Amino acid sequence: MRQAILGFCVFAAACSSQPVSPAAPSVVGGGSGTQMLAKRGGSNVEVTFTKWLPTFPTLAGVTGGDVPGTFAGEVLDFVDNGTVAQVKARYEVIGSNAGRSFVALVEGTQNNQTQKAVLNGTVVEGWLVGARVHATFDVISPCPEFGKSVCFTGVIRVMSGSSN
């Protein structure tokens, strides 16, 4: 059962051991993805998130940091050997400013001992299409702030200089 819960964590949310503030103010202005990364002086776009699994394989949650809004997604593949889980997922960040929404395909591993995950991928739709993505998250249990037994908190970093 513990392995199953941890497996859901990998797909459910990117997490960090530090609390996140999904409602943090945006520091990204308008414009195309390439223009925005250039205007920010080459800084990464950082999206904080807390996610959970309403029903496997569906993901839901909230976002903050540079793109406050909502999180949606789906676990596409999950293989757990008991120690490490290999994960593939579709992450959708729906910004409160529709021009800052994007979809990323990510894959990586979740360590079931440390309850930490690292996923990498690419923005495939929307704002910053073509940019590289690096996501990290921690499994949080319990998760009373959102009324869940398990959730995942973390950061999605859209890497500067990587969009087309």
Protein Blocks (a to p, Z undefined) as FASTA:
>chain_A
ZZmmmmmmmmmpccdfbdcdfkbccfbdeddfklmmmmnnopacddddddddfbacbdcd
ddehjlgcddddddfbdcdehjaccdddddddddfblklgccddddddddfklopacddd
ddfehjhihiacddddddddddfknopabdcdddddddehkaZZ
